[in-house]
Structure formats: C-alpha cells, structure tokens
Amino acid sequence: MRSLLYIIAVILIIGWAIGTFAYAAGSLIHVLLVIAIISIVLGVLRRDTTTI
C-alpha cells in the first residue's frame, strides 16, 4: 500500500509540473500539488507509526 501511495504522489507531482509549464489547467494544478504533498506526508506518517 505504501508504494502505491508514492506512485500516486509522483504521478500527481509530474502532472503539476507539466501543467505549471503549460499554463493550461489553471487552479487545478495547485490542487494536484496539494494532493501530492498530502499523499507524501501520509506515507511518511504511516511509515513512522509502523516502525514503533
């Protein structure tokens, strides 16, 4: 499950980068960035709690 979360985060970050340079998607790009950051944070938190 953890690797799936990272794959989704990477896809969203790539989508954000493409959209930022293309200026085509508007505010949707920032929503993708926020979702990607939340996914990464959740992945880190879940990894930390499983090692305790």
C-alpha positions as CSV (number, residue, x, y, z in Angstrom):
1,M,0.0,0.0,0.0
2,R,2.9,2.3,0.8
3,S,4.4,2.0,-2.7
4,L,1.0,2.7,-4.3
5,L,0.8,6.0,-2.3
6,Y,4.2,7.0,-3.5
7,I,3.3,6.2,-7.1
8,I,0.2,8.3,-6.9
9,A,2.2,11.2,-5.4
10,V,4.8,11.0,-8.1
11,I,2.1,11.0,-10.8
12,L,0.4,14.0,-9.3
13,I,3.7,15.9,-9.0
14,I,4.5,15.2,-12.6
15,G,1.1,16.3,-13.6
16,W,1.5,19.5,-11.6
17,A,4.9,20.2,-13.2
18,I,3.5,19.7,-16.7
19,G,0.5,21.9,-16.0
20,T,2.6,24.6,-14.5
21,F,4.8,24.9,-17.5
22,A,1.8,24.7,-19.9
23,Y,-0.4,27.3,-18.2
24,A,-3.4,25.4,-19.4
25,A,-5.0,23.9,-16.3
26,G,-5.3,27.0,-14.1
27,S,-6.0,26.3,-10.4
28,L,-6.4,22.6,-10.9
29,I,-2.6,22.3,-11.0
30,H,-2.4,23.7,-7.5
31,V,-5.0,21.2,-6.3
32,L,-2.9,18.4,-7.7
33,L,0.2,19.7,-5.8
34,V,-1.7,19.8,-2.5
35,I,-3.0,16.3,-3.0
36,A,0.5,15.1,-3.8
37,I,2.0,16.7,-0.7
38,I,-0.7,15.3,1.5
39,S,0.0,11.8,0.0
40,I,3.7,12.1,0.8
41,V,3.0,13.3,4.3
42,L,0.6,10.5,4.9
43,G,3.1,8.0,3.6
44,V,5.8,9.3,5.9
45,L,3.4,9.3,8.9
46,R,2.3,5.7,8.2
47,R,5.8,4.5,7.8
48,D,6.8,6.1,11.1
49,T,3.9,4.6,13.0
50,T,4.5,1.1,11.7
51,T,8.1,1.1,13.0
52,I,7.1,1.9,16.5
